[in-house]
């Protein structure tokens, strides 16, 4: 087939994908759904217009590789460390419950033992792309439930990496323990080289290439494809190599810049991957896959949220936090699809399993997207049934707390100064925060605190915010502060609510909701320096003293860890 024919087919497919994506957007669905539907339409099931299958398969593999490369770039160990215990333990609860259930269901549906094992493992993964996008749209990534969901997904990604590595060894032809051991040794050798390069060589190289965005972009692509090929020559899959190429760069200061620069090219090829996936949904394949897909989808969307709430409830999180986190994990992942596709390429799984998994992805992503959008309404509907997921002793401990006249929501961004003022006032006070590092700092300084989410209205109710005199929020998110302002105005209009804002419009909105005072850091700083200029003019001597006083204050705050 000539280049012009490929170009023409590609143009038609992308145009159709754009049109279908408009419809999915109007339906408030993620673009992935539109891409898979596009593949179904252009594939054998409907129009069967793709003749350049080899070219599209190559594009798909590039798309998977770039996706995994960027997932590797985003494997933030710091986030896992901050949410490590709840993330790991909750994922283990999900895996321990959903794994055997998924395996049993798969066997009963007629899957082979190997197919059932791979499917069972894939069901425990939740979609990084979907969840992060939904959290970002709702500004939920800074909320406790969002942090927990992201932490669990990162554990998912690490587990998926190990699963891909194992399947990749089978792709390399490992048939016995000796072959498997040889591949493991090769993988360990390459990983060791990557670790050395990442620690000593790559920081200098990336610093050099970062002088030009184009050079950094070119170097990143060369590195990703080069490492992917090195893994392939060692007997692993290209996809696993791309993932580890990203992991090797994840700790560098330019990782975010690299990810930003590569995102457009990744998006292009990943679109073609999901379109290619949709082309395999022929009517002859979809029919036999509907019942297994419905069974497995029901299992995922009921058992995974249930297990998530059990895990987080055992750790002491409130029912609202547990419920919202569980809603955001109620789908399977792009990793699930990639794992099954890779398993199919090795002969472990059949094309039938790929079709089933694709349908499960479609259904769980579509339904969970709506559930994430309306999580508040769903919570209010099921609230009275969710208390069973909370640890009664922790619940009682919160209820036994005395009511505090002074409440600080969030410790950073000037929190120390408020605590110092509260102490001088001689009244009871408490700090609410969910950052483990902040909690540790508060414990060391013997500051009264509660580990929890300031937006959890149930928690605010239980600590007696209805009776507080002053409530201060150092949280920067305006939607959170609007929610708090509305709650306090409704239940305790005598209380002073002080909060932060980043713009004049946000400040006006907060005042309209009942805020007593809105701190605008940029405005305050500009006002102070403007006043100083009016008083002292261009006197360098006066500014030198003013600067010295500021440095002393900053030094004191730094010494306190504020």
Secondary structure, DSSP 8 states (H G I E B T S, - for coil): --HHHHHHHHHHHHHHHHHHHHHHHHTT--HHHHHHHHHHHHSTTTT-----HHHHHHHHHHHHHHHHHHHHHT--HHHHHHTHHHHHHHHHHHHHHHHHHHHHHHHHTT--HHHHHHHHHHTT---HHHHHHHHHHTT-TTSHHHHHHHHHHHHHHHHHHHHHHHHHHHHTT--SHHHHHHHHHHHHHHHHHHHHIIIIIHHHHHHHHTTSHHHHHHHHHHHHHHHHHHHHHTTS-HHHHHHHHHHHHTTSTTHHHHHHHHHHHHHHHHHHHHHHHHHT--HHHHHHHHHHHHHHHHHHHHHHHHHHHHHHHHTT--HHHHHHHHHTT-S--HHHHHHHHHHHHHTSS-HHHHHHHHHHHHHHHHHHHHHHHTHHHHHHHHGGGGGGGS-HHHHHHHHTS---SEEEE-STTTHHHHHHHHHHHTS-EEEEE--HHHHHHHHHTT--EEES-TT-HHHHHHTTGGG-SEEEE----HHHHHHHHHHHHHH-TTSEEEEEESSHHHHHHHHHTT-SEEEEHHHHHHHHHHHHHHHHTT-HHHHHHHHHHHHHHHHHHHHHT-
